[in-house]
Amino acid sequence: MEQGAGNSADGDVLIVTAVEAERNALLRGLGNGSPFDVLAGGVGPAAAAASAAARMARRRYRLAICAGIGGGFPGRAEVGMLVVADEVAAADLGAEAPEGFLPLERLGFGSSRIRTDAERSDRLAEALRGAGLPVVVGPVLTVSCATGTAETAKARAMRVPGAAAEAMEGFGVAVAAQNMGIPFLEIRAVSNPVGPRNRGAWKIEAALERLAEAGAVIREVFG
Ligand SMILES: O=C(O)c1cccc(C(=O)CC[C@H]2O[C@@H](n3cnc4c(=O)[nH]cnc43)[C@H](O)[C@@H]2O)c1
């Protein structure tokens, strides 16, 4: 089999977005007749985990991808860029304490971070670069509450050194994939900077177009 080609005998590829607009953008790029099951699973880690787990219980998948738009950490991933996660981090899952935020690790409840499949992430990033798309590889934070101030942006970036992007579903899909023993990837098209909330300035259409371009590359690599 040619390098990068999938084997549909091993199952399809599940792609989980938050909303229909993201799903439609990916479907534009993926085209018809591909072994991709693209699901708009809802906003936030709980909805994403529940939707992904329900799908995974019904069918066998060879790969799970969380995809959508996201916030980019300034200096790491600017608006219009793509971020391929090398790990996902549940950045607001834990406890507040007088001395600061305590992640799951400090509470003795396991890990707040999940590594993505390194070989497939590298292959995807390389193919995106080959297609002339601007791509950064780094940690993608999963949050239940989107960052809206410079202080929170700074605190979250410090919590996860090298943080490239922030979104709201990745950790949920990653936990579902981990439980099923399926390799996991996350890709985000940056629509806004992580920082003071300015929803009117989000470049959603441009990010969705970027996501569609990424979809075409995902089809080449994993189709
Ligand atoms: O209003 C629209 O037309 C529209 C079209 C597509 C997507 C949206 C969303 O609002 C998607 C929500 C989704 O986006 C992720 N996201 C984007 N930026 C951030 C951020 O700065 N911090 C956290 N999450 C972000 C997130 O995964 C949401 O589920 C609207």
Ligand as a Chemical Component Dictionary entry (heavy atoms), coordinates in Angstrom:
data_LIG
# 
_chem_comp.id                   LIG 
_chem_comp.type                 NON-POLYMER 
_chem_comp.pdbx_formal_charge   0 
_chem_comp.three_letter_code    LIG 
# 
loop_
_chem_comp_atom.comp_id 
_chem_comp_atom.atom_id 
_chem_comp_atom.alt_atom_id 
_chem_comp_atom.type_symbol 
_chem_comp_atom.charge 
_chem_comp_atom.model_Cartn_x 
_chem_comp_atom.model_Cartn_y 
_chem_comp_atom.model_Cartn_z 
_chem_comp_atom.pdbx_ordinal 
LIG O1  O1  O 0 -21.217 31.868 14.107 1  
LIG C1  C1  C 0 -20.847 31.109 13.200 2  
LIG O2  O2  O 0 -21.145 31.255 11.999 3  
LIG C2  C2  C 0 -19.944 30.007 13.542 4  
LIG C3  C3  C 0 -19.506 29.165 12.559 5  
LIG C4  C4  C 0 -18.649 28.148 12.883 6  
LIG C5  C5  C 0 -18.225 27.983 14.201 7  
LIG C6  C6  C 0 -18.669 28.841 15.168 8  
LIG C7  C7  C 0 -18.261 28.691 16.550 9  
LIG O3  O3  O 0 -18.453 29.537 17.378 10 
LIG C8  C8  C 0 -17.563 27.427 16.881 11 
LIG C9  C9  C 0 -17.383 27.220 18.354 12 
LIG C10 C10 C 0 -16.181 26.358 18.530 13 
LIG O4  O4  O 0 -15.037 27.071 18.153 14 
LIG C11 C11 C 0 -13.966 26.739 18.962 15 
LIG N1  N1  N 0 -13.307 27.993 19.337 16 
LIG C12 C12 C 0 -13.044 28.983 18.466 17 
LIG N2  N2  N 0 -12.330 29.936 19.058 18 
LIG C13 C13 C 0 -12.149 29.561 20.342 19 
LIG C14 C14 C 0 -11.457 30.160 21.434 20 
LIG O5  O5  O 0 -10.840 31.241 21.351 21 
LIG N3  N3  N 0 -11.482 29.485 22.605 22 
LIG C15 C15 C 0 -12.105 28.294 22.728 23 
LIG N4  N4  N 0 -12.766 27.705 21.705 24 
LIG C16 C16 C 0 -12.775 28.328 20.523 25 
LIG C17 C17 C 0 -14.520 25.880 20.075 26 
LIG O6  O6  O 0 -14.071 24.581 19.881 27 
LIG C18 C18 C 0 -16.011 25.986 19.954 28 
LIG O7  O7  O 0 -16.690 24.781 20.135 29 
LIG C19 C19 C 0 -19.533 29.848 14.877 30 
# 
loop_
_chem_comp_bond.comp_id 
_chem_comp_bond.atom_id_1 
_chem_comp_bond.atom_id_2 
_chem_comp_bond.value_order 
_chem_comp_bond.pdbx_ordinal 
LIG O1  C1  DOUB 1  
LIG C1  O2  SING 2  
LIG C1  C2  SING 3  
LIG C2  C3  SING 4  
LIG C2  C19 DOUB 5  
LIG C3  C4  DOUB 6  
LIG C4  C5  SING 7  
LIG C5  C6  DOUB 8  
LIG C6  C7  SING 9  
LIG C6  C19 SING 10 
LIG C7  O3  DOUB 11 
LIG C7  C8  SING 12 
LIG C8  C9  SING 13 
LIG C9  C10 SING 14 
LIG C10 O4  SING 15 
LIG C10 C18 SING 16 
LIG O4  C11 SING 17 
LIG C11 N1  SING 18 
LIG C11 C17 SING 19 
LIG N1  C12 SING 20 
LIG N1  C16 SING 21 
LIG C12 N2  DOUB 22 
LIG N2  C13 SING 23 
LIG C13 C14 SING 24 
LIG C13 C16 DOUB 25 
LIG C14 O5  DOUB 26 
LIG C14 N3  SING 27 
LIG N3  C15 SING 28 
LIG C15 N4  DOUB 29 
LIG N4  C16 SING 30 
LIG C17 O6  SING 31 
LIG C17 C18 SING 32 
LIG C18 O7  SING 33 
# 
